[in-house]
Amino acid sequence: MILDKALQLSDNQAVTASAASTNVIDQLVGGDAYEPVFVVASVSEDFAGLTSLTIDIQTADDENFTTPVTLFSSGAIPAADLKAGSEPFKARLPFGTFRYVRAYYTVAGTATAGKISLNMTKDVTLDA
């Protein structure tokens, strides 16, 4: 998988409380709007303390996400699946999104550790 720093929503972001991704992608900057794009979550540090983590991919007309629209959700990913080196979530970004894209992480339980990277990329193998 080829990664581009300009397409990273999170880069080893510590997630111990519910929060938005550290980065927002402006889809008008570069790229081909007609090619499929995927989002891939990679755990870089084991999560601990939490019950589960939900990753929502959101879009909005403005970079402040005044009225975000959730495109899709990972559903609750159990803590047991959030170990370093795992890719607990991969999905294709649907066409017809608004200009800006971000992730929103919702923590269930009391997280004491855990880091995640979330990238947009054009070359990924989805699990069957």
For each residue, the residues with C-beta under 8 A, 3 or more apart:
1: 40 119 121 123 124
2: 121 122 123
3: 7 8 119 121
4: 7 8 119 120 121
5: 8 11
6: 25 29 30
7: 3 4 25 119 120 121
8: 3 4 5 11 23 117 118 119 120
9: 21 22 23 24 25 39 101 102 103 118 119 120
10: 13 21 22 23 103 116 117 118
11: 5 8 22 23 117
12: 44 45 115 116 117
13: 10 21 22 115 116 117 118
14: 45 113 114 115
15: 19 47 53 105 107 111 114 115 116
16: 49 107 111 112 113 114
17: 107 111
18: 104 105 106 107
19: 15 104 105
20: 65 102 103 104 105
21: 9 10 13 24 102 103 104 105 118
22: 9 10 11 13
23: 8 9 10 11 102
24: 9 21 63 65 100 101 102
25: 6 7 9 100 101 102 120
26: 29 63 99 100
27: 31 33 97 99 100 101
28: 99
29: 6 26
30: 6
31: 27 35 37
32: 35
33: 27
34:
35: 31 32 122
36: 92 93 122
37: 31 92 93 120 121 122
38: 90 91 92 93 120 121 122 124 126
39: 9 57 89 90 91 93 103 118 119 120
40: 1 87 89 90 118 119 121 124
41: 55 74 87 88 89 90 116 117 118
42: 85 86 87 116 117 118 119
43: 46 47 82 83 84 85 86 87 88 114 115 116
44: 12 84 115 116 117
45: 12 14 84 113 114 115
46: 43 82 83 84 113 114
47: 15 43 50 53 79 82 83 111 113 114
48: 79 111 112 113 114
49: 16 79 109 110 111 112 113
50: 47 53 79 82 107 108 109 110 111 112 114
51: 76 78 79 108 109
52: 76 77 78 79 108 109
53: 15 47 50 74 76 77 79 82 105 106 107 108 111 114 116
54: 73 74 75 76 77 105 106 108
55: 41 73 74 77 89 103 104 105 106 118
56: 70 72 73 74 103 104 105 106
57: 39 70 71 72 73 91 93 101 102 103
58: 65 68 69 70 71 101 102 103 104
59: 68 69 71 97 98 99 100 101
60: 63 64 65 66 67 68 69 98 99 100 102
61: 66 67 98 99 100
62: 65 66 100
63: 24 26 60 100
64: 60
65: 20 24 58 60 62 68 100 102
66: 60 61 62
67: 60 61
68: 58 59 60 65 102 104
69: 58 59 60 98
70: 56 57 58 73 104
71: 57 58 59 93 94 97 101
72: 56 57 91 94
73: 54 55 56 57 70
74: 41 53 54 55 56 77 88 89 91
75: 54
76: 51 52 53 54 108
77: 52 53 54 55 74 81 82 88 89
78: 51 52 81 82
79: 47 48 49 50 51 52 53 82 109
80: 83
81: 77 78 86 88
82: 43 46 47 50 53 77 78 79 86 88 114 116
83: 43 46 47 80 86
84: 43 44 45 46
85: 42 43
86: 42 43 81 82 83
87: 40 41 42 43 90
88: 41 43 74 77 81 82
89: 39 40 41 55 74 77
90: 38 39 40 41 87 124 126 127
91: 38 39 57 72 74 126
92: 36 37 38 126
93: 36 37 38 39 57 71 97 101 120
94: 71 72 97
95:
96:
97: 27 59 71 93 94 101
98: 59 60 61 69 101
99: 26 27 28 59 60 61
100: 24 25 26 27 59 60 61 62 63 65
101: 9 24 25 27 57 58 59 71 93 97 98 120
102: 9 20 21 23 24 25 57 58 60 65 68
103: 9 10 20 21 39 55 56 57 58 118
104: 18 19 20 21 55 56 58 68 70
105: 15 18 19 20 21 53 54 55 56 116
106: 18 53 54 55 56
107: 15 16 17 18 50 53 111
108: 50 51 52 53 54 76
109: 49 50 51 52 79
110: 49 50
111: 15 16 17 47 48 49 50 53 107 114
112: 16 48 49 50
113: 14 16 45 46 47 48 49
114: 14 15 16 43 45 46 47 48 50 53 82 111
115: 12 13 14 15 43 44 45
116: 10 12 13 15 41 42 43 44 53 82 105
117: 8 10 11 12 13 41 42 44
118: 8 9 10 13 21 39 40 41 42 55 103
119: 1 3 4 7 8 9 39 40 42
120: 4 7 8 9 25 37 38 39 93 101
121: 1 2 3 4 7 37 38 40 124
122: 2 35 36 37 38
123: 1 2
124: 1 38 40 90 121
125:
126: 38 90 91 92
127: 90
128:
